[in-house]
């Protein structure tokens, strides 16, 4: 059997890159801000509504030297990077973050929190999933809690993690895109009754940008 690079635990010197692009943040607290996005391959959480299934299998995506990734960010002129996935914390991200920070580039991550935290981050967006809950440590350091709402049971899930994050953590409920029309009224009513929450809309999909 031929071994693949992704069969090994990565030390972060190479990462499976699904795509990279310079665009605007479309969700959560930083909606509308420009950032360079790095989508990493690999995810074993398997959300049934996932809009990035193409990223799940890391072996389908090239292992790219972290130095090359950093050079591409610098060339783009971006002053901040959002690392997403897949589930980016399946990989060791210390080298990536250290290299970006040495160039005064801010580092943001979007994660389910199901794996231990690596890297140094200016902003951690935690989006917990019921079929593979987050490790408890990440809840304490999350800057933003963003829960995808597919049905009413997700409100209870959101409140569970509301109780686990810090008082400074920003709280967002985001409608699952494919049922937006049916679920948005329930989210609106919930936030009216629970105003510590805000709504997150996938603005990039309305603008037809990556």
BALOBA-1460 file (C-alpha; in Angstrom, 3 decimals):
// residues 210
<rec num="1" residu="x" x="0.000" y="0.000" z="0.000"/>
<rec num="2" residu="x" x="1.358" y="3.413" z="-0.979"/>
<rec num="3" residu="x" x="1.499" y="5.830" z="1.926"/>
<rec num="4" residu="x" x="0.249" y="9.381" z="1.415"/>
<rec num="5" residu="x" x="1.655" y="12.520" z="2.987"/>
<rec num="6" residu="x" x="-1.654" y="13.063" z="4.741"/>
<rec num="7" residu="x" x="-1.400" y="9.643" z="6.413"/>
<rec num="8" residu="x" x="1.053" y="11.259" z="8.830"/>
<rec num="9" residu="x" x="0.457" y="13.834" z="11.539"/>
<rec num="10" residu="x" x="1.575" y="17.080" z="9.970"/>
<rec num="11" residu="x" x="4.245" y="19.160" z="11.692"/>
<rec num="12" residu="x" x="2.829" y="22.117" z="9.817"/>
<rec num="13" residu="x" x="5.647" y="22.413" z="7.275"/>
<rec num="14" residu="x" x="3.137" y="21.452" z="4.587"/>
<rec num="15" residu="x" x="-0.633" y="21.817" z="4.610"/>
<rec num="16" residu="x" x="-3.366" y="20.392" z="2.324"/>
<rec num="17" residu="x" x="-4.667" y="23.475" z="0.525"/>
<rec num="18" residu="x" x="-8.127" y="23.252" z="-1.001"/>
<rec num="19" residu="x" x="-8.218" y="26.863" z="-2.135"/>
<rec num="20" residu="x" x="-6.787" y="30.299" z="-1.407"/>
<rec num="21" residu="x" x="-8.363" y="33.622" z="-2.319"/>
<rec num="22" residu="x" x="-8.469" y="37.284" z="-1.350"/>
<rec num="23" residu="x" x="-12.026" y="38.379" z="-0.680"/>
<rec num="24" residu="x" x="-14.383" y="39.819" z="1.943"/>
<rec num="25" residu="x" x="-15.398" y="38.094" z="5.142"/>
<rec num="26" residu="x" x="-19.025" y="37.071" z="4.695"/>
<rec num="27" residu="x" x="-20.081" y="35.825" z="8.141"/>
<rec num="28" residu="x" x="-20.103" y="36.793" z="11.787"/>
<rec num="29" residu="x" x="-18.474" y="39.700" z="13.579"/>
<rec num="30" residu="x" x="-16.038" y="40.640" z="10.788"/>
<rec num="31" residu="x" x="-18.547" y="40.616" z="7.915"/>
<rec num="32" residu="x" x="-17.467" y="42.985" z="5.167"/>
<rec num="33" residu="x" x="-13.762" y="43.112" z="6.031"/>
<rec num="34" residu="x" x="-11.149" y="42.170" z="3.459"/>
<rec num="35" residu="x" x="-9.065" y="39.066" z="4.213"/>
<rec num="36" residu="x" x="-7.018" y="36.364" z="2.548"/>
<rec num="37" residu="x" x="-8.743" y="32.999" z="2.951"/>
<rec num="38" residu="x" x="-6.914" y="29.687" z="3.253"/>
<rec num="39" residu="x" x="-9.186" y="26.638" z="3.133"/>
<rec num="40" residu="x" x="-7.478" y="23.478" z="4.358"/>
<rec num="41" residu="x" x="-8.507" y="19.947" z="3.468"/>
<rec num="42" residu="x" x="-9.612" y="17.340" z="5.952"/>
<rec num="43" residu="x" x="-12.761" y="16.989" z="8.028"/>
<rec num="44" residu="x" x="-14.264" y="13.978" z="9.796"/>
<rec num="45" residu="x" x="-17.241" y="15.760" z="11.348"/>
<rec num="46" residu="x" x="-19.578" y="15.199" z="8.398"/>
<rec num="47" residu="x" x="-22.338" y="17.799" z="8.828"/>
<rec num="48" residu="x" x="-25.237" y="16.889" z="6.556"/>
<rec num="49" residu="x" x="-25.696" y="20.512" z="5.462"/>
<rec num="50" residu="x" x="-22.009" y="21.246" z="4.807"/>
<rec num="51" residu="x" x="-21.402" y="23.484" z="1.779"/>
<rec num="52" residu="x" x="-17.692" y="22.531" z="1.643"/>
<rec num="53" residu="x" x="-17.870" y="18.741" z="1.263"/>
<rec num="54" residu="x" x="-15.204" y="18.978" z="-1.416"/>
<rec num="55" residu="x" x="-12.741" y="19.732" z="1.384"/>
<rec num="56" residu="x" x="-13.409" y="16.650" z="3.509"/>
<rec num="57" residu="x" x="-10.825" y="14.294" z="2.014"/>
<rec num="58" residu="x" x="-7.358" y="15.838" z="2.447"/>
<rec num="59" residu="x" x="-5.788" y="13.355" z="0.054"/>
<rec num="60" residu="x" x="-7.615" y="15.051" z="-2.833"/>
<rec num="61" residu="x" x="-5.740" y="18.312" z="-2.269"/>
<rec num="62" residu="x" x="-2.060" y="19.179" z="-2.748"/>
<rec num="63" residu="x" x="0.261" y="19.439" z="0.221"/>
<rec num="64" residu="x" x="1.711" y="22.928" z="-0.101"/>
<rec num="65" residu="x" x="4.784" y="24.175" z="1.734"/>
<rec num="66" residu="x" x="3.738" y="26.584" z="4.476"/>
<rec num="67" residu="x" x="6.407" y="29.036" z="3.349"/>
<rec num="68" residu="x" x="4.804" y="29.116" z="-0.100"/>
<rec num="69" residu="x" x="1.396" y="29.803" z="1.452"/>
<rec num="70" residu="x" x="2.830" y="32.686" z="3.477"/>
<rec num="71" residu="x" x="4.532" y="34.130" z="0.381"/>
<rec num="72" residu="x" x="1.205" y="34.080" z="-1.481"/>
<rec num="73" residu="x" x="-0.468" y="35.967" z="1.351"/>
<rec num="74" residu="x" x="2.275" y="38.607" z="1.308"/>
<rec num="75" residu="x" x="1.986" y="38.962" z="-2.474"/>
<rec num="76" residu="x" x="-1.785" y="39.524" z="-2.164"/>
<rec num="77" residu="x" x="-1.282" y="42.616" z="-0.003"/>
<rec num="78" residu="x" x="-3.770" y="41.362" z="2.606"/>
<rec num="79" residu="x" x="-3.289" y="42.418" z="6.222"/>
<rec num="80" residu="x" x="-5.286" y="39.531" z="7.698"/>
<rec num="81" residu="x" x="-5.783" y="35.837" z="7.029"/>
<rec num="82" residu="x" x="-8.769" y="33.598" z="7.754"/>
<rec num="83" residu="x" x="-7.908" y="29.892" z="8.037"/>
<rec num="84" residu="x" x="-10.916" y="27.659" z="7.489"/>
<rec num="85" residu="x" x="-11.754" y="24.212" z="6.190"/>
<rec num="86" residu="x" x="-12.695" y="21.442" z="6.390"/>
<rec num="87" residu="x" x="-11.541" y="21.414" z="9.963"/>
<rec num="88" residu="x" x="-8.264" y="23.364" z="10.044"/>
<rec num="89" residu="x" x="-7.234" y="22.224" z="13.526"/>
<rec num="90" residu="x" x="-6.657" y="18.717" z="12.208"/>
<rec num="91" residu="x" x="-3.305" y="20.258" z="11.252"/>
<rec num="92" residu="x" x="-0.539" y="21.895" z="13.259"/>
<rec num="93" residu="x" x="-0.749" y="25.605" z="12.489"/>
<rec num="94" residu="x" x="2.083" y="27.076" z="14.576"/>
<rec num="95" residu="x" x="4.460" y="27.540" z="11.644"/>
<rec num="96" residu="x" x="1.782" y="29.187" z="9.531"/>
<rec num="97" residu="x" x="0.797" y="31.627" z="12.270"/>
<rec num="98" residu="x" x="4.376" y="32.427" z="13.237"/>
<rec num="99" residu="x" x="5.266" y="33.182" z="9.640"/>
<rec num="100" residu="x" x="2.245" y="35.421" z="9.127"/>
<rec num="101" residu="x" x="2.734" y="37.283" z="12.380"/>
<rec num="102" residu="x" x="6.378" y="37.939" z="11.534"/>
<rec num="103" residu="x" x="4.968" y="39.935" z="8.590"/>
<rec num="104" residu="x" x="2.457" y="41.782" z="10.834"/>
<rec num="105" residu="x" x="-0.462" y="39.882" z="9.310"/>
<rec num="106" residu="x" x="-3.414" y="39.202" z="11.616"/>
<rec num="107" residu="x" x="-4.547" y="35.600" z="11.995"/>
<rec num="108" residu="x" x="-8.167" y="34.480" z="12.242"/>
<rec num="109" residu="x" x="-9.481" y="30.916" z="12.406"/>
<rec num="110" residu="x" x="-12.912" y="29.368" z="11.905"/>
<rec num="111" residu="x" x="-13.164" y="25.997" z="13.614"/>
<rec num="112" residu="x" x="-15.547" y="23.487" z="15.118"/>
<rec num="113" residu="x" x="-13.100" y="23.193" z="18.003"/>
<rec num="114" residu="x" x="-13.156" y="19.397" z="17.805"/>
<rec num="115" residu="x" x="-9.337" y="19.238" z="17.854"/>
<rec num="116" residu="x" x="-6.808" y="20.885" z="20.200"/>
<rec num="117" residu="x" x="-5.841" y="24.446" z="19.370"/>
<rec num="118" residu="x" x="-2.544" y="25.130" z="17.626"/>
<rec num="119" residu="x" x="-1.258" y="28.417" z="16.266"/>
<rec num="120" residu="x" x="-1.466" y="31.939" z="17.657"/>
<rec num="121" residu="x" x="-4.685" y="33.745" z="16.764"/>
<rec num="122" residu="x" x="-5.984" y="37.296" z="16.841"/>
<rec num="123" residu="x" x="-9.519" y="35.981" z="16.462"/>
<rec num="124" residu="x" x="-11.048" y="32.560" z="17.102"/>
<rec num="125" residu="x" x="-14.498" y="31.862" z="15.691"/>
<rec num="126" residu="x" x="-15.901" y="28.713" z="17.296"/>
<rec num="127" residu="x" x="-18.718" y="26.962" z="15.441"/>
<rec num="128" residu="x" x="-19.508" y="23.821" z="17.483"/>
<rec num="129" residu="x" x="-21.085" y="20.772" z="15.854"/>
<rec num="130" residu="x" x="-23.285" y="18.278" z="17.685"/>
<rec num="131" residu="x" x="-21.859" y="15.163" z="16.029"/>
<rec num="132" residu="x" x="-18.302" y="16.017" z="17.198"/>
<rec num="133" residu="x" x="-18.346" y="18.537" z="20.064"/>
<rec num="134" residu="x" x="-15.479" y="20.915" z="20.798"/>
<rec num="135" residu="x" x="-12.723" y="20.310" z="23.303"/>
<rec num="136" residu="x" x="-13.499" y="22.347" z="26.405"/>
<rec num="137" residu="x" x="-10.297" y="24.419" z="26.337"/>
<rec num="138" residu="x" x="-11.204" y="26.253" z="23.143"/>
<rec num="139" residu="x" x="-14.459" y="27.561" z="24.607"/>
<rec num="140" residu="x" x="-12.508" y="29.635" z="27.116"/>
<rec num="141" residu="x" x="-10.525" y="31.475" z="24.438"/>
<rec num="142" residu="x" x="-13.140" y="31.865" z="21.677"/>
<rec num="143" residu="x" x="-13.737" y="35.449" z="20.553"/>
<rec num="144" residu="x" x="-16.873" y="34.528" z="18.649"/>
<rec num="145" residu="x" x="-19.435" y="31.741" z="19.012"/>
<rec num="146" residu="x" x="-21.298" y="31.076" z="15.760"/>
<rec num="147" residu="x" x="-23.929" y="28.352" z="15.833"/>
<rec num="148" residu="x" x="-25.613" y="27.074" z="12.676"/>
<rec num="149" residu="x" x="-29.354" y="26.753" z="13.155"/>
<rec num="150" residu="x" x="-31.046" y="23.967" z="11.202"/>
<rec num="151" residu="x" x="-33.926" y="23.179" z="13.572"/>
<rec num="152" residu="x" x="-35.233" y="24.175" z="17.001"/>
<rec num="153" residu="x" x="-32.960" y="21.769" z="18.872"/>
<rec num="154" residu="x" x="-30.009" y="23.865" z="17.735"/>
<rec num="155" residu="x" x="-31.111" y="26.710" z="20.003"/>
<rec num="156" residu="x" x="-30.516" y="24.474" z="23.025"/>
<rec num="157" residu="x" x="-27.116" y="23.533" z="21.603"/>
<rec num="158" residu="x" x="-26.308" y="27.225" z="21.178"/>
<rec num="159" residu="x" x="-27.235" y="28.018" z="24.770"/>
<rec num="160" residu="x" x="-25.125" y="25.134" z="26.049"/>
<rec num="161" residu="x" x="-22.022" y="26.722" z="24.529"/>
<rec num="162" residu="x" x="-23.140" y="30.216" z="25.470"/>
<rec num="163" residu="x" x="-22.639" y="28.990" z="29.036"/>
<rec num="164" residu="x" x="-19.124" y="27.738" z="28.264"/>
<rec num="165" residu="x" x="-17.590" y="30.756" z="26.515"/>
<rec num="166" residu="x" x="-16.369" y="33.941" z="28.211"/>
<rec num="167" residu="x" x="-18.565" y="36.959" z="28.842"/>
<rec num="168" residu="x" x="-16.612" y="38.855" z="26.173"/>
<rec num="169" residu="x" x="-17.344" y="36.282" z="23.442"/>
<rec num="170" residu="x" x="-19.637" y="37.570" z="20.667"/>
<rec num="171" residu="x" x="-22.694" y="35.373" z="20.085"/>
<rec num="172" residu="x" x="-24.159" y="34.630" z="16.648"/>
<rec num="173" residu="x" x="-26.909" y="32.422" z="15.276"/>
<rec num="174" residu="x" x="-26.593" y="31.631" z="11.578"/>
<rec num="175" residu="x" x="-29.367" y="30.084" z="9.485"/>
<rec num="176" residu="x" x="-28.471" y="26.952" z="7.560"/>
<rec num="177" residu="x" x="-28.376" y="28.267" z="4.013"/>
<rec num="178" residu="x" x="-30.496" y="25.633" z="2.247"/>
<rec num="179" residu="x" x="-33.491" y="26.258" z="4.550"/>
<rec num="180" residu="x" x="-32.970" y="29.974" z="5.043"/>
<rec num="181" residu="x" x="-36.560" y="30.954" z="4.198"/>
<rec num="182" residu="x" x="-38.130" y="28.566" z="6.705"/>
<rec num="183" residu="x" x="-35.699" y="28.923" z="9.607"/>
<rec num="184" residu="x" x="-35.048" y="32.680" z="9.567"/>
<rec num="185" residu="x" x="-38.384" y="33.642" z="11.211"/>
<rec num="186" residu="x" x="-37.621" y="31.334" z="14.139"/>
<rec num="187" residu="x" x="-34.151" y="32.824" z="14.565"/>
<rec num="188" residu="x" x="-35.553" y="36.355" z="14.482"/>
<rec num="189" residu="x" x="-38.097" y="35.537" z="17.174"/>
<rec num="190" residu="x" x="-35.476" y="33.773" z="19.289"/>
<rec num="191" residu="x" x="-33.121" y="36.755" z="19.211"/>
<rec num="192" residu="x" x="-35.947" y="39.135" z="20.090"/>
<rec num="193" residu="x" x="-36.481" y="37.072" z="23.242"/>
<rec num="194" residu="x" x="-32.757" y="36.468" z="23.833"/>
<rec num="195" residu="x" x="-31.013" y="39.722" z="22.805"/>
<rec num="196" residu="x" x="-27.531" y="38.624" z="23.845"/>
<rec num="197" residu="x" x="-27.469" y="36.863" z="20.468"/>
<rec num="198" residu="x" x="-27.061" y="38.463" z="17.048"/>
<rec num="199" residu="x" x="-27.772" y="37.044" z="13.635"/>
<rec num="200" residu="x" x="-25.047" y="36.093" z="11.156"/>
<rec num="201" residu="x" x="-25.982" y="36.025" z="7.477"/>
<rec num="202" residu="x" x="-23.762" y="34.600" z="4.736"/>
<rec num="203" residu="x" x="-23.389" y="37.944" z="3.007"/>
<rec num="204" residu="x" x="-20.859" y="36.607" z="0.487"/>
<rec num="205" residu="x" x="-23.543" y="34.350" z="-0.988"/>
<rec num="206" residu="x" x="-25.816" y="37.314" z="-1.586"/>
<rec num="207" residu="x" x="-22.924" y="39.203" z="-3.208"/>
<rec num="208" residu="x" x="-21.941" y="36.149" z="-5.296"/>
<rec num="209" residu="x" x="-18.312" y="36.298" z="-4.191"/>
<rec num="210" residu="x" x="-16.119" y="33.511" z="-2.744"/>
